[in-house]
Amino acid sequence: MKSFNHFIIRLFCYSAILLFTACTDSNTVIEGRLPSDGFDNERVYLVPFKGASSKTVDSTLIRNGSFRFKLKPAKQNQIFIVRVKPILRLELQEILVVSEPGTIQVNLDFRSSSSGTPLNQTLQEWKEKKYVSDSTIHSFRRKYQKEIDETEKALIQSKVEEISKEYRNYADSLVEINKDNPVGELIGSLFDNGEQH
């Protein structure tokens, strides 16, 4: 009888742990790091990409070079902007994150990044691809403006078009793969609003 009671107690404890884990896993946690503790006591804002208002923006203090947001399930599957006040954005780039279940790691820096969950990994890869594409095209366009030789200009223009097409094909594919989640909606909306190189 004693061993049966121990079994029941043990079973109850395991069930409680599993239930607690399941509840914890359904939350979204954003854990942020900064390059130094020089930003301590400043605020980080979590701003909805759509429908931002004083009621929908959350904020938290930076302490020991880090910050943390914990979101309820009602705020999941949305795109948020993690940002600081305008004057600090010269040093700390704002960043887009997807509020999916799990822990999202955010590094706020001159070039910010995120990781830790599948959709945020996809979003980060897109941001990096877009950054490289935009930077390369910008460099070519500057070169184009300084170039005198028409043949060289035509070659530069051809390279710009090639890079633009490659990025567009990549983005179209990403939208198709992610058409049922916030990442696909975000990238698709940028093109709908006329994003182009």
N, C-alpha and C positions, 0 to 999 in steps of 0.2 A: 504493500500500500504506500509505504514511504517513497519507494522508487517511482511509483506511478505519479505521486504528487510532485516529485522533483521533475519528472518528465513534463507534466502540465505547466509548471512554473517556467521551465526552460523554454518550452514551446511558446508560451506567452511572451517571454522576453525577446525571443527571436522574431516573433511577429511584430512586436512593438518597434524593434530596430528596423525591420524591413519597411514598416509603415512610415517611420520617421525618414528613412532614406528616400523613399518614394516621394514624400512631401518636399524634402529638400531638393531633390532632383528636378522638381517641376518649377523651381524658381530660377530666375535669371540673376546672376551676380556679375557685376562689372568691377574688376579689381584693377586699379590704375597705378602706374608708376611714373614718376617724373625724373628728369636728369639729376636733380639735386633737391635738398631740403630748403633751398632758397625761395621756394614758392609756398612754404608752409603758411597756413592761415588764410590763403587765398581760396576763393570758391571755384569749384568745377560745376558746370551746368549740364544737365541731361535734357536736351531739347528735342521734342518730337519733330521729325522731318516734315510732317504734315500736321496742321492744326495746332501749332504752338500758341500757347497763351499763358498768362500768369498762373492759371490753375493747372496747367499740364506740364510745366517745367519744374524739374526737381533740381536740387543743388546739395552739395556737401563740401565740407572743409577739407583742405589738403593738410595732412599731418604726417610728419616724418617722411616727406617725399612720396606719399601715396594717398589714395582715396578709394572709396568703395560705395557702390550703389547696389541695393538689393531690390529687385522688381517683382511685383506680384504677377501671377499668371495672366491677369487682365491686361497687362501691358506688354504681353509677348507678341512675337511675330510682327514687330514694327521696326521701322528704321528710326534711330535716334542720332543726334549730333552731340558728341562730347566736346565741350568747349569751355574756355575761360573768358574773362572779361576782355574787351577789344584790345586794350593796350598790351596785354600779355600774349596776344595771338601773333605778335612779331617773333616771339620765341617758341611758342607752343602751338603747333598746327592743330586746328580742330579736326575731328575724325568722325566718320560715320560708323555706326555699329548696328547689328541686328539683335533684337532682344529675343533670343531663343533660349530654351532651357539649358542650364549649365553655367560654367564660369568663363567669362570673357576676359582675357588679359589685354589691357590697353597700355601702351607706352606713349605718353604725351611728351613730345619733343619737337625739335625743329621740323622733322618729318615723322609724324606720328604713325603708329601701326597697331593692329589688333590681331588676336589669335585666340585659340582655345575651344572654339565650337565650329562645326562644319560650315555654316553659312558665313560666319565671320572670316573664316579662312578663304572662302571663295571671294568674298568682298575685298579682302586684302590683296589677293592675287590680281583682281580686276584693277584695283587702285594702282598697283605697281606697274601693270601693263599699260594703263592709261598714262601714268606719269612718264614712262620711258617713251611712249609714242608721242605725247605732247612735247616733251623736251627735244626730241630728235627733230620733229617738224619745225619747232620754233627756231632751232639752230639752222636748219636748211633755209628757212624763210629769211633769216637775217643775212645768210650768205647770198641768197638770191637778190636781195636789195642792193648789195654791194657789187654784184657781178656785172660786168660790162658786156662780156662775150655772150651773144645770143644763143650759141650752141650749148654753152655751159649752163645758161639759164634754163634752157629746155630740159637738160639732163637733171638739173636740180628739181624742176617742177615734176618731172617724171618720178623721181624718188619720193617726193612728198605725196603724190597720188598713190604710189605703191604702198607706202607706210599707212596712209589713211584707209586704204582698202583692206589691208591686212588687219588693222585694228577693228574696222567695222565688221569684218567677217567673224573675228574673235568675239566681239560684243554681241552680234546677232546669235551666235551659237550659245553664248552664255545665257542670253535671255530665253532662248528656246528650252535649254536644259532646266532653267530655274523659273519657268513661266508661272508656276503655282506657289511661289514664295516671294517675300519682300525684295530679295536681291534682283530677281528678274524684273519685278515691277519697277524698281528704282532705275535700273539701267535702261529699260525700255522707255520710261518716262523722260529720261534725259534726251533720247533721240526724238521722241515725240515733240519735245520742246525746242527742237532745232539744234541739238548739240552736233557740232561738226568741227573738223580741223580747218 
